[in-house]
């Protein structure tokens, strides 16, 4: 039955993603015109659509590892994906190739991740679960899959906005910096998935667990982020190449995503099966991110696009928390340690301001 549910989840994700790719592919002139791409955009857009088609469903791989309790394999997979994506985006410009090769590399890496997901599932992706479970899963999974797909699209649209406004060479610089800490993403997603099951079983105990674990992750990762903020100007050009030294300013802004990443209102909603609101708020986040990116890229360059991502993600979490409070009558204090989050946010903000003075 578990195999059937996994297969149903993949089919739901592919269904939603196919619709997204169809919208992108059928109206390329609207999107490329909005993003200011040049005459090569038809080929570029085709590669991008291929990337979206394979990349978004591939995120289910992490959940397969989690459901099978294969934490070590999940860690190895996360590191491998990070290295693969870095090579796919970074090697072409180093070797003297243009933006098309970067996007082709991204699409190829996404296809490898998608094929690996099919290998993990084996025959499960073709299996059917019981009709009752299948209907319940679809009601929850399709909006959730749509939410994940919308959230995963923003970073790639940001890349096209940077390329359109600043030139193809700027994309590689932006991509090197536009990354969160992989371990934070891995642990936050893993915890959110596990805790959503706890919410379904015992809401009160799960809310207490979310409050305690989120605070523990703050204590662990804020000092690491502060150290990276204050030193990135030194180690970034040494770890990568001097040409990518400007990437550290984007990386520093992305480090601020640690705070909203460790807020878990979506975990509560997933556990309670309230995924439709997550889909609509994710759509709003994507629209806000794109709008702010287009607005800020002119005066602030790629740093403005990075700030748009941070602001949109904060807005997403605040709206979800507001829904939990207004509709579900769940006060934020039941699953968020407010004083701790405020304190650590101030520490991170001060470290960011100090990093500006250092550079």
Secondary structure, DSSP 8 states (H G I E B T S, - for coil): -HHHHHHHHHHHHHHHHHHHHHHHHHTHHHHHHHHT--TTHHHHHHHHHHHHHHHHHHTHHHHHHHHTT-HHHHHHHHHHHHHHHHHHHHHHHHTT--HHHHHHHHHHHHHHHHHHHHHHHGGGGG----HHHHHHHHHHHHHHHHHHHHHHHHHHHHHHHHHHHH-HHHHHHHHHH----HHHHHHHHHHHHHHHHHHHH-HHHHHHHHHHHHHHHHHHHHHHHHHHHHHHHHHHHHHS-GGGTTHHHHHHHHHTHHHHHT--HHHHHHHTT--HHHHHHHHHHHHHHHHHHHHHHHHHTHHHHHHHHHHHHHHHHHHHHHHHHHTS---GGGT--HHHHHHHHHHHHHHHHHHHHH-
